[in-house]
C-alpha cells in the first residue's frame, strides 16, 4: 500500500497535482494521506493506522511538507520504504518539528498495532538545489534509527519542485520501479526534462495601448513550442499564470509591482499561440518602466531566475509621454 502525503499549496490546500498520474497505476493501493494537514498528530496517527490496517507492505512518499510527514509517519506505520523530495523546505511544516514529534507521539512507549511489524528499510531523499543541508538534518532528527542517505540533488529550487514532478512523471516511474521490484531509475536530470516540458515561448508586442482602467495594456502572445499540447485547465488548477513584474526607475526592486493573466480553458496545441494582455497601472509607469513577463506559479515563485520562459520590455518616459498624448 502506498501512502502519499501532500504538500500545501499557496492557499493552504493540499497540493494534489503530482498524485494525478499515480491514481491510474496504483488504483486502490494509493491512499492520499491528507489527515496530517488538518489534524493533531495523535489524531492523524490513529486515522492513518486504521486506514492501513489491511496493508502488509507500506510505502510512504511525500514532497515538501508532505515529505516531512512521510518521514514521521513512515516510522509510526513501520513503512518498508520512504521516498522524500525536499522534506525541509515546506511552508506549514512546523507541527512536524522533531520536538513536537517527540511530545505528540513516542514510538517506543506506544508501538503501532501488531499487524504493522516490518521495520523501515530504506529512506530515499532527493533535495532541491536550495534545501540540501537542511533536508539531511531534518531527516536525521525525525528518523534517528535509520541510516540516512541522500540519493540525488536536483538543480531546481524547491518552489518549482512539485510542478517539475507533475510535468515529467518522474515520481511515477520511481514508484512503478519499486512496485514491480525493479531497480530505481537512473539519476534523472529533472531540470532538463522539466524545461523541455515547459517549452513555451512568450512574445511581447512592444506597442502599449491605453486601457479602460486608465493605465496601459501590455500585449503579447504565449506560443507552445513543445511538440505536445498542454492543458490550460491543468495550468489553472496548478495556479500557473502569465505574470509581469513592472519596475520603474527608483522602485524598490524587492517590491516590484505585478500583474497576472489567467489562461481560461481548453488546451494549447503544438505551435499554437494564445494572446494575452496585462494591465500596467499608470502610476507604475510615469517614469518609464521595464516589464519582465514569465510563466509563474502563484505564491511560490515570482518572476525570478527559475528558468521559465520570459520576455523583457523596456519603455522610456519619453515614449510613454508620446503614447499618452495620442
C-alpha positions as CSV (number, residue, x, y, z in Angstrom):
1,X,0.0,0.0,0.0
2,X,1.3,3.4,-1.0
3,X,0.7,6.5,1.2
4,X,1.2,9.8,-0.4
5,X,1.5,12.8,1.9
6,X,0.7,16.1,0.0
7,X,2.4,19.4,0.4
8,X,0.2,22.5,0.8
9,X,-0.4,24.9,-2.0
10,X,-0.1,28.7,-1.6
11,X,-3.8,28.9,-0.4
12,X,-3.2,26.3,2.3
13,X,-5.0,23.5,0.4
14,X,-3.5,20.0,-0.2
15,X,-1.4,20.2,-3.4
16,X,-2.5,17.1,-5.3
17,X,-1.3,17.7,-8.9
18,X,1.6,15.3,-8.6
19,X,-0.8,12.4,-7.5
20,X,-3.0,12.5,-10.5
21,X,-0.7,10.3,-12.7
22,X,-0.4,7.8,-9.8
23,X,-4.0,7.0,-9.4
24,X,-4.3,5.0,-12.6
25,X,-1.2,2.9,-12.0
26,X,-1.7,2.2,-8.3
27,X,-5.5,2.1,-8.1
28,X,-6.9,1.3,-4.7
29,X,-3.4,0.7,-3.3
30,X,-2.9,4.5,-3.3
31,X,-4.0,6.5,-0.2
32,X,-3.7,10.2,-0.2
33,X,-3.0,10.8,3.5
34,X,-4.1,14.4,3.9
35,X,-5.3,13.9,7.5
36,X,-2.0,15.2,8.8
37,X,-2.7,18.7,7.3
38,X,-5.9,19.2,9.3
39,X,-5.5,17.1,12.5
40,X,-3.4,17.0,15.6
41,X,-0.6,14.4,15.3
42,X,-2.2,11.8,17.6
43,X,-5.5,12.0,15.8
44,X,-3.8,11.8,12.4
45,X,-1.8,8.8,13.6
46,X,-4.9,6.9,14.7
47,X,-6.7,7.6,11.5
48,X,-3.8,6.5,9.3
49,X,-3.3,3.3,11.3
50,X,-7.0,2.5,10.8
51,X,-6.7,3.2,7.0
52,X,-3.8,0.9,6.5
53,X,-5.0,-1.8,8.8
54,X,-5.2,-4.4,6.0
55,X,-1.9,-3.3,4.4
56,X,1.0,-5.7,4.9
57,X,3.6,-3.7,3.0
58,X,3.5,0.0,3.4
59,X,5.4,2.6,1.4
60,X,5.3,6.3,2.2
61,X,6.2,9.2,0.0
62,X,5.8,13.0,0.0
63,X,7.0,16.4,-1.2
64,X,8.0,19.4,0.9
65,X,5.7,19.5,3.9
66,X,4.4,16.1,2.8
67,X,7.9,14.7,2.8
68,X,8.3,15.6,6.5
69,X,5.0,13.8,7.2
70,X,6.2,10.8,5.2
71,X,9.4,10.6,7.3
72,X,7.5,10.8,10.6
73,X,4.5,8.6,9.8
74,X,6.8,6.2,8.0
75,X,8.2,5.4,11.4
76,X,4.8,5.3,13.0
77,X,3.4,2.9,10.4
78,X,6.6,0.8,10.1
79,X,6.9,1.7,6.4
80,X,9.2,-0.5,4.3
81,X,10.4,2.3,2.2
82,X,10.1,6.1,2.5
83,X,10.6,8.4,-0.5
84,X,11.0,12.1,0.1
85,X,11.5,15.2,-2.0
86,X,12.9,18.3,-0.3
87,X,11.5,17.5,3.2
88,X,12.8,20.6,4.9
89,X,11.7,23.4,2.6
90,X,8.0,23.3,3.4
91,X,5.5,26.0,4.4
92,X,3.2,24.9,7.2
93,X,5.5,22.0,8.3
94,X,6.1,23.4,11.8
95,X,3.9,20.7,13.5
96,X,6.4,18.1,12.4
97,X,9.4,19.6,14.0
98,X,11.4,17.0,15.9
99,X,10.5,18.4,19.4
100,X,6.8,18.4,18.6
101,X,7.0,14.9,17.3
102,X,8.6,13.7,20.5
103,X,5.9,15.2,22.6
104,X,3.0,14.2,20.3
105,X,3.9,10.6,19.8
106,X,6.5,8.4,21.5
107,X,7.0,5.4,19.2
108,X,8.9,3.4,21.8
109,X,6.3,3.7,24.5
110,X,3.3,3.5,22.2
111,X,4.0,1.0,19.5
112,X,1.7,0.5,16.5
113,X,-0.7,-2.5,16.2
114,X,0.9,-5.9,15.8
115,X,-0.1,-6.1,12.1
116,X,2.5,-3.3,11.3
117,X,5.5,-5.4,12.1
118,X,8.0,-4.6,9.4
119,X,10.8,-2.2,10.2
120,X,11.7,0.6,7.8
121,X,14.5,-0.5,5.5
122,X,15.2,2.4,3.2
123,X,14.8,6.2,3.1
124,X,15.3,8.0,-0.2
125,X,15.9,11.7,-0.1
126,X,16.1,13.9,-3.1
127,X,17.0,17.5,-2.4
128,X,16.4,20.6,-4.4
129,X,19.3,22.9,-5.1
130,X,18.4,25.1,-2.2
131,X,17.5,22.5,0.5
132,X,20.4,20.0,0.8
133,X,21.8,20.7,4.2
134,X,18.5,21.2,6.0
135,X,17.0,18.1,4.3
136,X,19.6,15.8,5.8
137,X,19.5,17.4,9.2
138,X,15.7,17.1,9.3
139,X,15.7,13.5,8.2
140,X,18.2,12.5,10.9
141,X,16.1,14.2,13.6
142,X,12.9,12.5,12.5
143,X,14.4,9.1,11.7
144,X,17.4,8.8,14.1
145,X,17.4,4.9,13.9
146,X,17.7,4.8,10.2
147,X,20.8,5.3,8.1
148,X,20.0,8.4,6.0
149,X,21.4,8.7,2.5
150,X,21.0,11.5,0.0
151,X,20.1,9.9,-3.3
152,X,20.2,13.0,-5.6
153,X,20.3,16.7,-5.7
154,X,18.1,18.2,-8.4
155,X,19.2,21.5,-9.9
156,X,15.9,23.3,-9.4
157,X,14.6,25.3,-6.5
158,X,12.1,23.8,-4.1
159,X,9.4,26.3,-5.2
160,X,9.4,24.6,-8.7
161,X,9.7,21.0,-7.5
162,X,6.1,19.9,-7.5
163,X,5.4,21.3,-10.9
164,X,8.5,19.6,-12.2
165,X,7.5,16.2,-10.8
166,X,3.9,16.6,-12.1
167,X,5.1,17.6,-15.6
168,X,7.8,14.9,-16.0
169,X,6.2,11.9,-14.3
170,X,9.5,11.1,-12.7
171,X,7.9,10.2,-9.3
172,X,5.5,7.8,-11.1
173,X,8.4,6.0,-12.7
174,X,10.3,5.8,-9.4
175,X,7.2,4.3,-7.7
176,X,6.5,1.9,-10.6
177,X,10.0,0.6,-10.4
178,X,9.7,-0.1,-6.6
179,X,6.2,-1.5,-7.1
180,X,7.5,-4.1,-9.6
181,X,10.7,-4.9,-7.7
182,X,12.9,-3.4,-10.4
183,X,16.0,-1.2,-9.8
184,X,15.3,2.5,-9.3
185,X,15.6,4.7,-12.4
186,X,19.0,6.1,-13.1
187,X,19.6,9.5,-11.6
188,X,17.4,11.7,-13.6
189,X,18.1,15.3,-14.7
190,X,14.7,16.6,-13.7
191,X,15.6,20.2,-14.6
192,X,16.3,19.4,-18.2
193,X,13.2,17.3,-18.7
194,X,11.1,19.9,-16.9
195,X,12.3,22.7,-19.0
196,X,11.5,20.7,-22.2
197,X,8.0,20.0,-20.8
198,X,7.6,23.8,-20.3
199,X,8.9,24.5,-23.8
200,X,6.8,27.6,-24.3
201,X,7.8,31.0,-25.6
202,X,6.4,34.4,-24.6
203,X,6.5,37.1,-27.2
204,X,5.8,40.7,-26.4
205,X,4.3,43.3,-28.7
206,X,6.3,46.5,-27.8
207,X,3.3,48.7,-28.6
208,X,1.4,49.5,-25.5
209,X,-2.1,50.9,-25.7
210,X,-4.3,52.9,-23.3
211,X,-6.5,50.6,-21.2
212,X,-10.0,51.2,-19.9
213,X,-8.7,51.3,-16.4
214,X,-6.6,54.4,-17.2
215,X,-3.3,52.7,-17.4
216,X,-1.7,50.8,-20.3
217,X,-2.3,47.4,-21.7
218,X,0.8,45.3,-22.3
219,X,0.0,42.8,-25.0
220,X,1.7,39.6,-26.0
221,X,1.3,36.0,-27.1
222,X,2.2,32.7,-25.5
223,X,3.5,30.2,-28.0
224,X,3.6,26.5,-27.3
225,X,6.9,25.4,-28.9
226,X,6.6,21.9,-27.4
227,X,5.6,19.0,-29.8
228,X,2.7,18.2,-27.4
229,X,-0.4,20.2,-26.4
230,X,-0.6,21.3,-22.8
231,X,-3.8,21.5,-20.8
232,X,-4.7,25.1,-19.9
233,X,-7.2,23.8,-17.4
234,X,-4.4,21.9,-15.6
235,X,-2.3,25.1,-15.5
236,X,-5.2,26.9,-13.9
237,X,-5.6,24.2,-11.4
238,X,-2.0,24.3,-10.5
239,X,-2.2,28.1,-10.2
240,X,0.2,28.7,-13.1
241,X,-0.3,32.1,-14.8
242,X,1.4,34.5,-17.2
243,X,2.6,37.4,-15.0
244,X,4.7,40.5,-15.3
245,X,6.9,42.4,-13.0
246,X,6.6,46.1,-13.6
247,X,9.8,48.0,-12.5
248,X,10.1,51.8,-12.7
249,X,13.2,53.8,-12.1
250,X,13.7,54.4,-8.4
251,X,11.5,51.5,-7.4
252,X,12.5,49.1,-4.6
253,X,13.5,46.1,-6.6
254,X,12.5,43.8,-3.8
255,X,8.9,45.0,-4.1
256,X,8.1,45.2,-7.8
257,X,4.5,45.7,-8.9
258,X,3.0,42.8,-10.7
259,X,0.1,41.8,-12.9
260,X,-1.5,38.5,-13.8
261,X,-3.2,37.0,-16.8
262,X,-5.4,33.9,-16.4
263,X,-5.4,31.4,-19.3
264,X,-9.1,30.5,-19.5
265,X,-9.8,26.9,-20.5
266,X,-9.1,24.3,-23.2
267,X,-5.7,23.3,-24.5
268,X,-2.9,25.0,-26.4
269,X,-1.9,22.8,-29.3
270,X,1.7,22.3,-30.5
271,X,3.0,25.5,-32.2
272,X,-0.3,27.3,-31.4
273,X,-0.4,30.8,-29.8
274,X,-2.6,32.4,-27.2
275,X,-2.9,36.1,-26.9
276,X,-2.8,37.8,-23.6
277,X,-2.7,41.3,-22.1
278,X,-1.7,42.7,-18.8
279,X,-2.8,45.9,-17.2
280,X,0.0,48.2,-16.3
281,X,-1.1,50.9,-13.8
282,X,-0.4,54.4,-14.9
283,X,1.2,55.3,-11.5
284,X,3.6,52.5,-12.0
285,X,5.0,53.7,-15.3
286,X,5.1,57.5,-15.1
287,X,8.9,57.5,-15.0
288,X,9.2,54.8,-17.7
289,X,9.4,51.1,-16.8
290,X,10.7,47.6,-17.5
291,X,8.3,44.7,-17.7
292,X,9.5,41.2,-17.2
293,X,6.9,38.7,-18.3
294,X,7.1,35.0,-17.5
295,X,5.1,31.9,-16.6
296,X,4.8,31.8,-12.8
297,X,3.1,29.8,-10.1
298,X,1.1,32.0,-7.7
299,X,2.6,32.2,-4.2
300,X,5.6,30.0,-4.9
301,X,7.9,31.7,-7.3
302,X,7.7,35.2,-8.7
303,X,9.3,36.1,-12.0
304,X,12.7,35.2,-10.6
305,X,15.5,33.2,-12.1
306,X,13.7,29.8,-12.2
307,X,14.5,29.4,-15.9
308,X,10.9,29.9,-17.0
309,X,10.4,31.3,-20.5
310,X,10.3,35.0,-20.2
311,X,10.5,38.3,-22.1
312,X,11.5,41.8,-21.2
313,X,10.2,45.1,-22.5
314,X,11.8,48.4,-21.6
315,X,9.8,51.6,-22.2
316,X,11.3,55.1,-21.5
317,X,9.3,58.0,-20.0
318,X,9.6,59.9,-23.3
319,X,7.9,57.1,-25.2
320,X,5.2,56.9,-22.6
321,X,4.5,60.7,-22.9
322,X,4.1,60.3,-26.7
323,X,1.7,57.4,-26.2
324,X,-0.2,59.3,-23.6
325,X,-0.6,62.3,-25.9
326,X,-2.2,60.2,-28.6
